[in-house]
Amino acid sequence: MQLLTLEEKFLIQNGAILTAKEITGQPELWNNILKLLSKAADDIENFLQTAYAEADSIILTGAGTSAL
């Protein structure tokens, strides 16, 4: 099996198999997240309107991890 045009054996030997799997899974992951966000759009909008009314500033950040 190949991931990112590299053989699985090579990726395992070089400690890169998990990273390669993570990268190749991103398109499906983002499509799933889009579906979840679309379904929750009204709830997200209501939450943000409340947050905006109560805060001087809002900073949204990520931890660099996937949703898997």
Secondary structure, 3 states (H helix, E strand, C coil): CEECCEEHHHHHHCCCHHHHHHHHHHHHHHHHHHHHHHHCHHHHHHHHHHHHHHCCCCCCCCCCCCCC
